[in-house]
Amino acid sequence: MQPHRHLSVRQRANYHRLEEVVGCKWSAAVIAAVASGVLRPGALERHIPGISTKVLNERLRKLRDFGILIRTEFPGLPGRVEYTLTPIGHRLADILRQLEGLNEQHLPGAGPAAP
């Protein structure tokens, strides 16, 4: 058995960066909603119970800055904005679905997430 090694500065920075994005309780909900086809900010706000406009906008910006979401603006009056997952966002959505499955299988009293 190898002795325990400490995380390197780079590893700690990478974990901190990841936690900064997905460590928020709202990020997983936003990613799951976009993955299921809810693409517009107003629809996301209605789809995710309890999220405020301010928090939703912060999460959308953070997820976009992290490379998980793409923001697309459509011309016209009124203007329209949609968010879609990047390839990395799709990978993260798959991981979140796997974590949800583990939660349902192994934690007492855990069931499917509420819509």
N, C-alpha and C positions, 0 to 999 in steps of 0.2 A: 504494500500500500504506500502510495506516495504521500509525503507530508503536505499539509494544506498550504497552499500559496495564496497570497493576497491578490486581489484584483489589481491589475495595472491601472495607471492613471487613464489610459485610453479606454480600457474596459469600463471603468467607473463613469467616464464621460459619456460613453455610448449608452450605458444603462440609464444614466440620468436623463439623457436626451429622449430615450424611448419612454421613460416614465413621465416625462413632462407632457408628452402627447397622449399616450394611452392610459396614463395613470388617473386621468380625470374621469369621473363617473359618467360624464356625458359623451365622451369620445366614442366608446364602444357602441352606444345607441345611435349616434350619428352615422358611423361607419355601417352598421347593420341596416339602417334605414335606407341609405344611399345604395347599398348592395341589393336591397329588395326593390329598388326602382323609384324610391321617393327622392326626387332630384331638386325640387325648387325650395327655397328657404321657407316660404309660407307653409308649404305642405310638410316640410320637416318639422316645423314648430307645432303644427297640429298633430303630427304623427307621434311625437315624442312627448308623453305626458310630463308636465312639470318643468320643461325647459323654458327659460325666458329668451326673449329676442336677443338680449345682450349676451347671454352665455352661448346661445347658438351661433351668433356671429363670431364670437371669440374662438369657439371650437372650429368653425368652418375655416377661419383664417389660419389657425394653428395647424390644422390638418392639411391645408393647402401648402403652407410654408414647409411642412415636413415632407411633402411629396406624396401624400396619400390621396388627396383630392385634386381634381382639375376644375377650375371655375370657367364657365363659358357664358359670355354675354351675347344675347341675341338682340339685334336692332329692332326698332319699332317703338310705337307708343301704345301702351307703356312698355318700357324696356323689360326684358326677361333674363333671368340668370338661372343657370342650372349647374349642379355639381355632379361629377362622375368620379369613379375610382380610377386611379392610375394602376398600372400593373402591380406595383407594390401594395396599393390599397386593396386590390383583389386578393393578394396573398394574405394580407392582414385580416381581411374579412373571413377568409377560410380558416385561419388560426382561431379567430374569435368564435366561429361556429364549432370548431373542435373543442374549445374550452367550455362552451355552453353544453356540449354533449357530455363532457367529463363531469360537469356540475350536475347535470340531470342524473347521471349514472351513479355517482359516488358520494354525493352529499345528502345526508338525511333530510327529508322534507323538501328537497329541491325539486322543482318541476320546471316545465317550460316557462320561458320568460313571458311576462304579460305583454300583450300587444301595445 
